[in-house]
């Protein structure tokens, strides 16, 4: 499932299975990273794509595209979900604003 959202990071301990940097067609540096989103009592792996990695600042909202590997349920668009790195450390939150 793909969706768009915003993340808020309160930690710089961002570890992922992979982190990939690339330049898009407008020559803007982008980043893709795999993190975990806690929905209910379960963790789901989610690939997050940041279209302008240069704007990554702690304690500010950052727009991203999210692609869940195995989640096909409904997301509450008015709820914050805890965001974890792959060392199971809570690093911030994410909320989703629309499904693609």
C-alpha positions in Angstrom: 0.0 0.0 0.0 1.3 3.4 -1.0 0.4 6.6 0.8 1.7 10.1 1.5 2.5 11.5 4.9 4.6 13.6 7.2 7.2 12.4 9.7 8.5 14.1 12.8 11.9 12.9 14.0 13.0 13.6 17.6 16.1 11.5 17.3 19.0 11.3 15.0 19.3 7.5 15.6 17.8 6.7 12.2 18.9 3.2 11.2 17.4 1.3 8.3 17.8 -2.0 6.4 18.9 0.1 3.5 19.4 3.8 2.8 19.6 4.8 -0.8 20.5 8.2 -2.1 19.8 9.3 -5.6 19.1 12.3 -7.8 15.7 12.8 -9.4 15.0 14.3 -12.9 15.2 17.8 -11.4 18.7 17.0 -10.0 17.4 17.1 -6.4 19.0 14.7 -3.9 16.5 12.2 -2.7 16.7 9.4 -0.1 14.9 6.1 0.4 15.0 4.3 3.8 13.3 1.3 5.4 11.8 2.0 8.9 9.0 0.5 11.1 5.6 1.9 11.8 3.7 0.7 14.8 0.0 0.2 14.0 -1.9 -1.1 17.0 0.4 -3.6 18.7 2.2 -4.7 15.5 5.2 -3.3 13.6 5.1 -3.0 9.8 8.1 -2.4 7.6 7.7 0.7 5.5 9.9 2.2 2.7 9.9 6.0 3.0 10.9 8.2 0.1 12.0 11.8 0.7 12.0 13.8 -2.5 14.3 16.6 -1.1 16.7 15.1 1.4 18.4 18.4 1.9 15.5 19.6 4.1 15.9 16.8 6.7 15.8 18.6 10.0 15.1 17.2 13.4 11.9 18.3 15.1 10.3 19.6 11.9 7.7 17.9 9.7 9.1 16.2 6.6 7.0 15.2 3.7 7.4 11.6 2.4 5.9 8.9 0.4 5.4 5.6 2.2 5.1 2.1 0.7 4.1 -0.6 3.2 5.4 -4.1 2.3 2.6 -6.1 3.9 0.0 -3.8 5.4 -3.4 -3.5 3.6 -5.6 -2.2 6.4 -7.1 1.2 6.9 -5.0 4.1 8.3 -6.6 6.8 10.5 -5.6 10.0 8.8 -6.1 12.0 12.0 -3.8 9.8 14.1 0.0 9.9 14.7 1.7 6.5 14.5 5.0 5.8 16.3 8.0 5.5 14.0 10.9 3.2 14.9 14.3 2.5 13.5 15.3 -1.1 12.8 17.0 -1.3 16.3 13.5 -1.0 17.7 14.1 2.5 19.1 11.3 5.0 18.9 12.6 7.9 16.8 9.5 10.0 16.2 6.0 9.7 14.6 4.4 9.7 11.2 0.9 10.6 10.1 -0.6 9.9 6.7 -2.6 12.4 4.7 -3.8 10.5 1.6 -3.6 7.2 -0.2 -2.1 7.0 -3.6 
